[in-house]
């Protein structure tokens, strides 16, 4: 989002088809608060969006939201970088009664609004 707003190039490691599970910050906070009330013997729970998107998809969403095309700087894939991540939040749903409610595009829109508001405050 910073690259789209500022017009800075974005270094893209690999071909952009690697997939990541993105977690909206409010989801992580809500799950943490829910975990504070969980029984002491509760095992580890995984918190995440539960779906994944390619980095190209994320870049395209950013382009669409800002109305600008992010200029990419191609870089070779990093050693050890996994191709796909995806959180399995079933235990968080059953144990904490928590589940994600904000999809990626909506979360990115909220991030854009926060960045824009922050930039406006900095210029005042």
Backbone as numpy.savetxt, mean C-alpha at the origin, in Angstrom:
# Nx Ny Nz CAx CAy CAz Cx Cy Cz
3.46 8.19 -5.44 2.63 9.37 -5.44 3.51 10.63 -5.44
4.62 10.57 -4.70 5.52 11.71 -4.69 6.05 11.97 -6.10
6.44 10.92 -6.80 6.97 11.08 -8.15 5.93 11.68 -9.08
4.70 11.24 -8.97 3.64 11.77 -9.82 3.39 13.24 -9.51
3.36 13.60 -8.24 3.08 14.98 -7.86 4.22 15.92 -8.21
5.43 15.48 -8.00 6.60 16.34 -8.21 7.16 16.28 -9.62
6.75 15.26 -10.38 7.31 15.10 -11.72 8.68 14.46 -11.70
9.05 13.86 -10.55 10.34 13.19 -10.43 10.26 11.80 -11.06
11.35 11.34 -11.66 11.34 9.96 -12.16 11.29 8.96 -11.00
10.74 7.81 -11.28 10.63 6.74 -10.29 11.48 5.57 -10.75
12.39 5.13 -9.90 13.21 3.96 -10.24 12.37 2.70 -10.02
12.23 1.92 -11.07 11.46 0.68 -11.02 12.42 -0.49 -11.14
12.53 -1.25 -10.05 13.39 -2.42 -10.05 12.65 -3.59 -10.68
13.24 -4.23 -11.65 12.60 -5.34 -12.34 11.63 -4.83 -13.40
10.74 -5.73 -13.81 9.83 -5.38 -14.91 8.51 -4.79 -14.45
8.29 -4.67 -13.15 7.06 -4.08 -12.63 5.93 -5.07 -12.50
6.15 -6.32 -12.88 5.10 -7.32 -12.76 5.10 -8.03 -11.41
6.10 -7.72 -10.57 6.09 -8.27 -9.23 4.85 -7.72 -8.50
4.24 -8.55 -7.69 2.98 -8.21 -7.05 3.18 -8.04 -5.55
2.51 -7.03 -5.00 2.63 -6.73 -3.57 1.24 -6.58 -2.97
1.13 -6.96 -1.71 -0.08 -6.73 -0.93 0.13 -5.42 -0.19
-0.73 -4.46 -0.44 -0.62 -3.15 0.19 -1.64 -3.06 1.32
-1.21 -2.47 2.44 -2.07 -2.36 3.61 -2.31 -0.89 3.92
-3.56 -0.51 3.95 -3.95 0.86 4.28 -3.62 1.12 5.74
-3.03 2.25 6.05 -2.53 2.53 7.40 -3.63 2.44 8.45
-4.82 2.92 8.13 -5.92 2.83 9.09 -6.24 1.37 9.44
-6.04 0.46 8.48 -6.26 -0.96 8.74 -5.24 -1.48 9.76
-4.00 -1.11 9.58 -2.95 -1.57 10.50 -3.22 -1.04 11.91
-3.64 0.21 12.00 -3.95 0.80 13.31 -5.14 0.09 13.95
-6.21 -0.12 13.19 -7.41 -0.78 13.72 -7.08 -2.21 14.19
-6.28 -2.92 13.42 -5.91 -4.28 13.81 -5.06 -4.28 15.07
-4.18 -3.32 15.20 -3.34 -3.22 16.39 -4.19 -2.93 17.63
-5.15 -2.04 17.48 -6.05 -1.73 18.60 -6.87 -2.97 18.96
-7.37 -3.68 17.96 -8.13 -4.90 18.21 -7.27 -5.95 18.90
-5.99 -6.04 18.52 -5.08 -7.02 19.13 -4.84 -6.73 20.60
-4.93 -5.46 20.99 -4.72 -5.11 22.40 -5.77 -5.76 23.29
-6.95 -6.04 22.75 -8.00 -6.66 23.53 -8.12 -8.16 23.33
-7.20 -8.72 22.57 -7.25 -10.17 22.30 -6.78 -10.95 23.53
-7.25 -12.18 23.67 -6.80 -13.01 24.79 -5.27 -13.17 24.77
-4.64 -13.31 25.93 -3.18 -13.40 26.00 -2.59 -14.57 25.21
-3.34 -15.64 25.04 -2.80 -16.80 24.34 -3.04 -16.75 22.82
-3.46 -15.59 22.33 -3.68 -15.44 20.89 -2.36 -15.59 20.15
-2.36 -16.40 19.11 -1.13 -16.58 18.33 -0.98 -15.44 17.33
0.05 -15.50 16.56 0.37 -14.46 15.58 -0.74 -14.36 14.54
-1.10 -13.12 14.21 -2.07 -12.89 13.14 -1.41 -12.02 12.07
-1.82 -12.23 10.85 -1.29 -11.49 9.72 -2.29 -10.42 9.33
-1.82 -9.19 9.21 -2.69 -8.08 8.85 -2.25 -7.58 7.47
-3.19 -7.46 6.58 -2.86 -6.96 5.24 -4.12 -6.74 4.45
-3.93 -6.19 3.27 -5.06 -5.89 2.40 -5.78 -7.12 1.89
-5.06 -8.24 1.78 -5.66 -9.49 1.35 -5.73 -9.68 -0.15
-5.35 -8.68 -0.90 -5.25 -8.81 -2.35 -3.91 -8.21 -2.75
-3.47 -8.49 -3.93 -2.21 -7.88 -4.34 -2.38 -7.23 -5.71
-1.44 -6.37 -6.03 -1.45 -5.66 -7.30 -0.01 -5.59 -7.80
0.15 -5.58 -9.12 1.50 -5.43 -9.66 1.95 -3.99 -9.46
3.25 -3.81 -9.46 3.77 -2.45 -9.33 3.33 -1.59 -10.51
3.21 -2.19 -11.68 2.70 -1.46 -12.85 1.27 -1.00 -12.59
0.44 -1.87 -11.98 -0.93 -1.47 -11.64 -0.92 -0.27 -10.70
-0.06 -0.29 -9.71 0.01 0.80 -8.73 0.44 2.09 -9.43
1.42 2.00 -10.29 1.87 3.17 -11.04 0.75 3.72 -11.91
0.00 2.82 -12.55 -1.11 3.27 -13.38 -2.21 3.94 -12.56
-2.48 3.44 -11.37 -3.45 4.10 -10.49 -2.95 5.49 -10.13
-1.68 5.61 -9.78 -1.11 6.92 -9.44 -1.21 7.87 -10.63
-0.91 7.37 -11.82 -1.04 8.20 -13.02 -2.47 8.70 -13.18
-3.42 7.82 -13.00 -4.83 8.16 -13.16 -5.29 9.17 -12.10
-4.89 8.96 -10.87 -5.32 9.84 -9.79 -4.75 11.25 -9.93
-3.52 11.34 -10.41 -2.87 12.66 -10.49 -3.03 13.32 -11.85
-3.42 12.54 -12.84 -3.52 13.09 -14.19 -2.16 13.31 -14.82
-1.15 12.70 -14.27 0.22 12.83 -14.78 0.81 11.45 -15.00
1.73 11.36 -15.93 2.39 10.08 -16.17 3.75 10.08 -15.48
3.94 9.10 -14.63 5.20 8.97 -13.91 6.26 8.47 -14.89
7.37 9.17 -14.94 8.50 8.75 -15.76 9.27 7.69 -15.00
9.48 6.55 -15.64 10.14 5.42 -14.98 11.61 5.34 -15.37
12.44 5.03 -14.40 13.85 4.72 -14.63 14.00 3.23 -14.39
14.29 2.50 -15.44 14.43 1.05 -15.33 15.70 0.69 -14.57
15.56 -0.27 -13.68 16.69 -0.79 -12.92 16.54 -2.31 -12.85
17.65 -2.99 -12.73 17.59 -4.45 -12.65 16.94 -4.87 -11.34
16.31 -6.02 -11.36 15.66 -6.54 -10.16 16.70 -6.73 -9.06
16.29 -6.55 -7.86 17.18 -6.72 -6.71 17.28 -8.20 -6.35
18.47 -8.62 -5.98 18.68 -10.00 -5.54 17.77 -10.31 -4.37
17.10 -11.46 -4.43 16.27 -11.91 -3.33 14.88 -11.31 -3.30
14.55 -10.42 -4.24 13.23 -9.82 -4.26 12.21 -10.87 -4.68
11.19 -11.08 -3.86 10.17 -12.08 -4.18 9.23 -11.53 -5.25
8.65 -12.43 -6.03 7.77 -12.00 -7.12 6.39 -11.61 -6.62
5.90 -12.26 -5.55 4.54 -12.01 -5.10 4.45 -12.07 -3.58
3.76 -11.09 -3.01 3.39 -11.15 -1.60 1.88 -10.97 -1.51
1.29 -11.65 -0.55 -0.14 -11.50 -0.31 -0.44 -11.96 1.11
-1.01 -11.07 1.90 -1.33 -11.38 3.28 -2.53 -12.30 3.36
-2.48 -13.23 4.30 -3.61 -14.08 4.61 -4.16 -13.60 5.95
-5.22 -12.83 5.91 -5.76 -12.19 7.11 -6.90 -12.97 7.75
-7.07 -14.23 7.38 -8.20 -15.00 7.93 -8.15 -15.10 9.45
-6.96 -15.29 10.01 -6.87 -15.39 11.47 -7.20 -14.04 12.12
-6.79 -12.94 11.52 -7.14 -11.62 12.06 -8.65 -11.42 12.01
-9.27 -11.90 10.95 -10.73 -11.77 10.83 -11.45 -12.58 11.89
-11.00 -13.81 12.11 -11.70 -14.67 13.07 -11.34 -14.35 14.51
-10.09 -14.02 14.79 -9.64 -13.79 16.16 -9.91 -12.36 16.63
-9.64 -11.40 15.76 -9.76 -9.99 16.14 -11.05 -9.35 15.64
-11.80 -10.12 14.85 -12.99 -9.57 14.18 -12.63 -8.34 13.37
-11.52 -8.43 12.68 -10.98 -7.34 11.87 -10.90 -7.78 10.42
-11.19 -6.86 9.52 -10.96 -7.13 8.10 -10.75 -5.81 7.38
-9.99 -5.83 6.30 -9.75 -4.60 5.55 -11.04 -4.14 4.86
-11.21 -2.83 4.76 -12.40 -2.28 4.12 -12.08 -1.28 3.02
-10.83 -0.85 2.92 -10.44 0.16 1.93 -9.62 -0.51 0.84
-10.06 -0.39 -0.41 -9.31 -1.00 -1.51 -8.11 -0.12 -1.88
-7.25 -0.65 -2.71 -5.99 0.02 -3.06 -6.22 1.40 -3.67
-7.09 1.50 -4.66 -7.30 2.79 -5.33 -7.85 3.83 -4.36
-8.75 3.43 -3.48 -9.32 4.36 -2.50 -8.24 4.80 -1.52
-7.42 3.86 -1.07 -6.33 4.20 -0.17 -5.31 5.13 -0.82
-5.02 4.88 -2.09 -4.08 5.76 -2.79 -4.67 7.15 -2.98
-5.98 7.23 -3.19 -6.63 8.53 -3.31 -6.52 9.30 -1.99
-6.73 8.60 -0.87 -6.59 9.23 0.44 -5.15 9.70 0.66
-4.18 8.90 0.22 -2.77 9.29 0.34 -2.49 10.53 -0.49
-3.05 10.58 -1.69 -2.88 11.75 -2.55 -3.45 12.99 -1.87
-4.62 12.88 -1.28 -5.22 14.01 -0.58 -4.34 14.47 0.58
-3.79 13.52 1.32 -2.92 13.87 2.45 -1.65 14.56 1.98
-1.06 14.06 0.91 0.16 14.67 0.38 -0.11 16.07 -0.15
-1.23 16.24 -0.83 -1.60 17.55 -1.38 -1.85 18.54 -0.25
-2.58 18.12 0.79 -2.85 19.01 1.93 -1.56 19.38 2.63
-0.64 18.42 2.78 0.64 18.68 3.43 1.45 19.69 2.63
1.44 19.54 1.32 2.19 20.46 0.44 1.60 21.86 0.52
0.28 21.95 0.61 -0.37 23.27 0.71 -0.05 23.94 2.02
-0.02 23.17 3.11 0.34 23.74 4.41 1.78 24.23 4.42
2.66 23.53 3.71 4.08 23.90 3.69 4.32 25.20 2.94
3.41 25.54 2.03 3.61 26.77 1.24 2.96 27.98 1.89
2.21 27.76 2.97 1.52 28.88 3.64 2.45 29.56 4.60
